[in-house]
């Protein structure tokens, strides 16, 4: 089985009252980003302009949402510098204010998507910027370098240079990210270090990629205004999209088609008024507080359900999963529904089991494409433990497993769906998701005393 990356360390709590009462915080894979997102600086074009060109700035390139990695040495994120991406993004896409950008908007001109991810404040030689307060750190950006339209040639050239160094883009779903923390792979900078260097598995880089992927994906999925259907413009460092009042492509289209811009004024045949042909039709999103489109996050509940006696765990499986492979139940929260209600509804729909008390355990960002996994622990009511798969055909099977069997599987039977089980696994035994999945964390907590309060390690 491939080596599994460790989960991030939870935030320090300094022996807080909350930790003494509820236990140590649980941090799941794809969380634990080392970056301060400084979201309040995304609208400051002077900050973004300085961040773009600073020597400490790191750029994560993505092609079709797949990150740049070193395939010859594991799945390790690779970073490039400003000089490498300048032919793709231009001298300074943040040179003008957002208002000026709206006035110059041209939907006929393709602009590669960029996302400002945040700053790493541990880098003391990073950018120093004076806003309301002083901020210092190495800026991080994500850029979509999928060859398209007017930047197709520049993107292809950059990709070819990287591939010439043995660097490429990840294949398939990225779940085991390592990091070259001490190295920037850059065509214009220094060469790669020896392959004998083996950086440790680090999860903060996975959190950075999760942010990059989800924001690039959201921008790509929402090129048009939901109100009027016209093309939108990405602003605020890639965290918002707006419907501009003008579009220079409209004027260009009318000019090329031979349509004039003179409008006769009633009662004055010899008088004309010039109309701004770049003006777009009115759109409700340009008025009031709903004038922007924000990134989508879909809340998803995932739950470890314990029987009333507190010694068995409800797990289910789908037909496409490997033999003996089970996991916790999960599903989307619906509109106007609390998380606790969503847990009870999903468990009843999928397995026919009735759940009483529900407690939130932990959460996990899941950028495929935009989920927030909300982990919960629920307990069945005494008369509601009978499994019935007749409501929803999603599950192939569901069973109550004794804690001891789950505990054994957590030791020897965990793996990704396409990977073999761990060392010591006996064929026919229960198989479970790896520690990078929140389902694993939920099961581990439950069988080790989360419900009873009695540690059973």
C-alpha positions in Angstrom: 0.0 0.0 0.0 1.4 3.5 -0.8 2.7 5.5 2.1 -0.1 7.7 3.5 0.6 11.3 4.3 0.0 12.3 7.9 -3.0 14.5 8.8 -2.2 18.1 9.8 -1.6 19.0 13.4 -4.6 20.8 15.0 -4.3 24.5 16.0 -2.6 25.0 19.4 -5.1 25.4 22.2 -2.8 26.4 25.2 -4.7 24.1 27.5 -8.0 25.8 26.9 -11.2 25.2 28.8 -12.8 23.9 25.5 -10.1 21.3 25.1 -10.4 20.1 28.6 -14.2 19.7 28.2 -14.4 18.4 24.6 -10.9 17.0 23.9 -8.3 17.9 21.4 -9.4 19.4 18.1 -9.3 17.0 15.1 -7.7 18.3 11.9 -8.4 16.5 8.7 -6.5 16.2 5.4 -6.8 19.2 3.0 -7.1 21.5 6.1 -4.2 23.0 8.0 -3.1 25.6 5.5 0.1 27.5 6.5 -1.1 30.6 4.7 -2.8 33.7 6.1 -5.4 34.4 3.4 -5.5 38.1 4.3 -8.8 38.3 2.4 -9.2 41.9 3.2 -6.3 42.7 0.9 -7.8 41.0 -2.1 -9.5 44.2 -3.3 -6.2 46.2 -2.9 -4.7 46.2 -6.4 -1.5 47.8 -5.1 -1.0 44.9 -2.7 -1.7 42.3 -5.4 0.6 44.1 -7.9 3.4 44.1 -5.4 2.7 40.5 -4.3 2.7 39.3 -7.9 6.2 40.5 -8.6 8.0 39.9 -5.3 11.0 37.6 -5.3 9.6 35.4 -2.5 6.3 34.8 -4.4 5.4 31.2 -5.3 3.1 30.2 -8.1 1.3 26.9 -8.3 0.5 26.0 -11.9 -2.6 23.9 -12.7 -3.5 22.4 -16.0 -7.1 21.1 -16.2 -7.1 21.6 -12.4 -4.2 19.2 -12.0 -1.2 20.6 -10.1 2.4 20.8 -11.2 4.3 18.0 -9.5 7.6 16.1 -9.7 6.4 12.6 -10.9 9.9 11.1 -10.7 10.0 11.6 -6.9 6.5 11.0 -5.7 3.6 13.5 -5.8 5.4 16.6 -4.7 4.1 20.1 -5.6 6.4 22.2 -7.6 6.4 26.0 -7.7 7.6 28.5 -10.2 8.4 32.2 -10.1 7.1 35.4 -11.6 9.5 35.5 -14.5 8.2 32.0 -15.6 4.6 33.0 -15.6 4.9 36.6 -17.0 4.6 35.5 -20.6 1.2 33.9 -19.6 -0.3 36.5 -17.3 1.4 39.7 -18.6 3.5 42.3 -17.0 1.0 43.2 -14.3 -2.7 42.2 -14.4 -3.3 44.1 -11.1 -2.0 47.4 -12.4 -5.4 49.0 -12.4 -8.2 49.3 -9.8 -11.2 47.1 -9.9 -13.3 50.0 -11.2 -10.9 50.6 -14.0 -10.9 46.9 -14.9 -14.6 46.9 -15.2 -14.4 49.9 -17.6 -11.9 48.1 -19.8 -13.6 44.7 -19.7 -13.5 42.8 -23.0 -15.2 39.4 -23.1 -13.5 38.7 -26.4 -10.1 38.6 -24.7 -9.2 35.5 -22.8 -7.5 36.1 -19.4 -5.9 33.1 -17.7 -7.4 32.6 -14.3 -5.3 33.6 -11.3 -6.1 33.2 -7.6 -4.3 34.9 -4.7 -4.1 32.2 -2.1 -2.5 34.1 0.8 0.9 34.8 2.4 3.3 32.5 4.4 4.2 34.6 7.4 7.0 32.3 8.4 9.1 33.6 5.5 10.7 36.6 7.0 12.2 37.8 3.7 8.8 37.9 2.2 6.8 40.9 0.9 6.3 43.6 3.5 3.1 45.7 2.9 1.7 48.5 4.9 -2.1 48.5 4.8 -4.1 49.4 7.9 -1.5 47.2 9.6 1.8 45.9 8.4 1.8 42.5 6.8 4.8 40.4 5.9 5.1 37.0 4.2 5.8 35.1 1.0 2.7 35.5 -1.4 1.2 32.4 -3.0 -0.8 32.4 -6.2 -2.5 29.7 -8.4 -2.6 30.0 -12.1 -4.6 28.1 -14.7 -2.1 27.4 -17.5 -4.4 25.1 -19.6 -3.5 26.2 -23.1 -6.4 28.3 -24.4 -7.1 31.1 -26.8 -4.6 34.0 -26.8 -2.3 32.5 -24.2 -2.2 29.0 -25.8 1.3 29.4 -27.3 2.7 30.9 -24.1 1.2 28.1 -21.9 2.5 25.4 -24.3 6.0 26.9 -24.2 6.0 27.0 -20.4 4.7 23.5 -20.1 7.3 22.2 -22.6 10.1 23.9 -20.6 8.9 22.2 -17.4 8.5 18.8 -19.0 12.0 19.2 -20.3 13.1 19.2 -16.7 11.1 16.1 -16.0 8.3 17.9 -14.3 4.6 17.5 -15.2 1.0 17.7 -14.0 -0.5 15.1 -11.7 -2.7 12.4 -13.1 -6.1 11.5 -11.6 -7.4 12.6 -8.2 -4.6 14.1 -6.1 -4.7 12.7 -2.5 -1.1 12.0 -1.5 0.7 15.4 -1.9 4.2 15.7 -0.7 6.1 19.0 -0.8 9.4 20.3 -2.0 9.5 22.9 0.8 13.1 23.9 0.2 13.0 24.0 -3.6 11.4 26.0 -6.4 11.4 24.2 -9.7 11.8 27.0 -12.1 13.0 27.2 -15.7 14.5 30.6 -15.0 16.1 29.9 -11.6 18.2 27.1 -10.2 18.4 23.5 -11.1 16.8 20.6 -9.3 18.4 19.1 -6.3 19.6 15.5 -6.3 16.9 12.8 -6.3 18.5 11.4 -3.2 16.9 14.2 -1.2 13.6 12.8 0.3 11.4 15.5 1.8 9.0 14.3 4.5 5.3 14.0 3.7 3.7 17.3 4.5 0.0 18.1 4.5 0.0 21.9 4.5 0.8 21.7 0.8 -2.3 19.7 0.3 -4.4 22.4 1.9 -2.8 25.0 -0.4 -3.7 22.8 -3.4 -7.2 22.3 -2.1 -7.8 26.1 -2.0 -6.2 26.5 -5.5 -8.2 23.8 -7.1 -11.6 24.8 -5.6 -11.2 28.4 -6.6 -9.9 27.7 -10.1 -12.7 25.2 -10.6 -15.4 27.6 -9.4 -14.2 30.4 -11.7 -14.2 28.0 -14.6 -17.7 26.7 -13.9 -19.2 30.2 -13.6 -18.2 32.3 -16.6 -21.7 33.7 -17.1 -24.0 35.9 -14.9 -26.8 33.8 -13.4 -29.1 36.9 -13.7 -28.6 38.1 -17.3 -26.5 35.3 -18.9 -23.7 37.6 -20.0 -19.9 36.9 -19.4 -18.6 37.8 -16.0 -15.2 39.1 -14.8 -13.1 37.5 -12.0 -12.1 40.1 -9.4 -11.0 40.2 -5.7 -8.0 38.0 -6.3 -10.2 35.3 -7.9 -12.7 35.1 -5.0 -15.5 37.0 -6.6 -17.1 37.4 -10.1 -18.9 40.4 -11.2 -21.1 41.4 -14.2 -19.5 44.5 -15.8 -21.7 47.3 -17.1 -19.7 47.5 -20.3 -18.0 45.1 -22.7 -15.6 46.4 -25.3 -16.3 43.3 -27.4 -19.8 44.6 -28.0 -18.5 47.8 -29.6 -16.0 45.9 -31.6 -18.7 43.5 -32.9 -20.9 46.3 -34.0 -18.1 48.1 -35.7 -17.0 45.0 -37.6 -20.6 44.4 -38.7 -20.9 47.9 -40.1 -23.5 49.1 -37.6 -23.2 52.8 -36.8 -23.4 54.5 -33.4 -25.4 57.6 -34.5 -28.9 57.8 -33.0 -31.3 60.4 -34.4 -32.7 62.8 -31.8 -36.5 63.2 -32.2 -37.4 66.5 -33.8 -33.9 67.2 -35.0 -33.0 65.4 -38.2 -29.6 67.0 -38.5 -28.6 66.3 -34.9 -27.0 63.0 -33.6 -26.2 61.7 -30.2 -23.4 59.2 -29.8 -24.3 56.1 -27.8 -21.7 54.1 -25.9 -21.9 50.8 -27.9 -20.0 49.0 -25.2 -22.9 49.4 -22.8 -24.5 46.1 -21.8 -28.2 45.6 -21.0 -29.2 46.3 -17.4 -28.6 43.6 -14.8 -30.0 43.3 -11.3 -26.7 42.2 -10.0 -25.2 45.6 -10.5 -27.5 47.1 -7.9 -27.8 46.6 -4.2 -25.9 44.2 -2.0 -26.2 41.2 -4.4 -23.8 42.6 -7.0 -21.3 39.8 -6.8 -21.0 36.1 -7.2 -19.2 34.3 -4.5 -17.5 30.8 -4.5 -19.7 27.9 -3.9 -19.3 25.5 -1.0 -21.6 22.5 -0.7 -22.2 21.2 2.9 -22.0 17.5 3.1 -22.7 15.4 6.2 -20.7 12.3 6.9 -21.5 10.3 10.0 -20.4 7.5 12.2 -23.6 6.0 13.7 -23.4 4.0 16.8 -26.0 1.5 18.1 -27.9 2.3 21.3 -25.8 0.0 23.3 -22.7 1.8 22.2 -20.7 -1.2 20.9 -21.4 -1.4 17.2 -20.9 0.9 14.2 -23.1 1.3 11.2 -21.2 1.1 7.9 -22.3 0.8 4.3 -20.8 0.0 0.9 -21.5 0.7 -2.8 -21.3 -1.8 -5.6 -18.3 -0.2 -7.2 -16.1 -0.5 -4.1 -13.6 -3.4 -3.7 -14.8 -6.5 -1.8 -15.1 -6.1 1.9 -14.6 -2.3 1.7 -17.0 -0.3 3.8 -17.3 3.3 5.0 -19.4 5.7 7.0 -22.7 7.0 5.5 -22.7 10.4 3.9 -24.9 12.8 1.9 -25.6 16.4 1.0 -27.3 18.7 3.4 -30.5 20.1 1.8 -31.8 23.7 1.9 -33.4 24.9 5.2 -32.0 21.8 7.0 -29.8 21.8 10.1 -26.7 19.5 10.1 -28.3 17.3 12.7 -31.4 16.9 10.7 -29.4 16.1 7.6 -27.6 13.3 9.5 -30.9 11.8 10.6 -32.5 12.1 7.2 -29.5 10.6 5.3 -29.1 7.6 7.6 -32.8 6.9 7.4 -33.0 7.2 3.6 -29.9 5.1 3.0 -30.1 2.5 5.7 -33.5 2.8 7.3 -31.9 3.4 10.7 -33.4 6.1 13.0 -30.9 8.3 14.8 -31.4 10.3 17.9 -28.7 12.5 19.4 -26.1 13.9 16.9 -22.8 15.6 17.8 -20.5 17.5 15.4 -17.0 15.9 15.4 -14.8 17.7 12.9 -14.8 19.0 9.3 -12.8 18.5 6.1 -12.5 20.6 3.0 -13.0 18.4 -0.1 -12.2 20.2 -3.3 -13.9 17.7 -5.7 -15.4 20.0 -6.6 -16.5 22.1 -3.7 -17.6 20.2 -0.6 -17.2 20.8 3.0 -17.4 17.5 4.8 -19.1 18.0 8.1 -18.2 15.0 10.3 -20.7 13.9 12.9 -21.3 11.1 15.4 -24.9 9.9 15.9 -26.5 7.3 18.0 -29.5 5.1 17.0 -32.6 5.0 19.1 -33.4 1.6 20.7 -36.3 0.8 18.4 -34.7 2.1 15.2 -31.6 -0.1 14.6 -33.1 -2.4 12.0 -31.4 -1.9 8.6 -33.7 -1.4 5.6 -32.2 -0.6 2.2 -35.6 -0.2 0.5 -35.8 3.6 0.7 -32.8 4.6 -1.3 -30.9 2.2 -3.7 -27.6 4.1 -3.2 -26.1 1.4 -0.9 -25.3 -2.2 -2.0 -25.1 -3.2 1.7 -25.1 -1.9 5.2 -24.1 -3.7 8.4 -23.5 -3.2 12.1 -19.9 -4.0 12.9 -18.5 -4.6 16.4 -16.0 -2.1 17.6 -13.3 -4.8 17.8 -13.6 -5.6 14.1 -13.5 -2.0 13.2 -10.5 -1.4 15.4 -8.6 -4.3 13.7 -9.5 -3.0 10.2 -8.2 0.5 11.2 -4.8 -1.2 12.0 -4.4 -3.4 8.9 -7.3 -2.9 6.4 -7.1 0.8 5.4 -6.4 1.9 1.9 -7.6 4.1 -0.9 -10.2 2.6 -3.2 -7.7 1.6 -5.8 -4.9 0.5 -3.5 -4.2 -2.8 -1.7 -4.9 -3.1 2.0 -2.2 -2.6 4.6 0.4 -5.0 5.9 -1.1 -7.7 8.1 -4.5 -7.7 6.4 -6.2 -11.1 6.2 -8.3 -11.6 3.1 -12.0 -11.5 3.9 -11.5 -9.0 6.7 -13.1 -5.6 6.8 -11.5 -2.8 4.7 -11.8 0.9 5.4 -10.8 4.3 4.0 -7.3 5.6 4.8 -6.5 8.2 7.5 -6.7 11.0 5.0 -10.4 10.5 4.8 -12.6 12.0 7.5 -14.5 8.7 7.6 -11.4 7.1 9.1 -11.1 9.8 11.7 -14.8 9.4 12.7 -14.5 5.7 13.1 -11.2 6.0 15.0 -12.7 8.4 17.5 -15.8 6.3 18.0 -14.1 2.9 18.6 -11.6 4.6 20.9 -14.2 6.0 23.3 -15.7 9.2 21.8 -19.2 8.1 22.6 -18.7 6.3 25.9 -16.1 8.8 27.2 -13.9 5.8 28.2 -10.7 5.6 26.2 -10.3 2.2 24.5 -6.9 2.4 22.7 
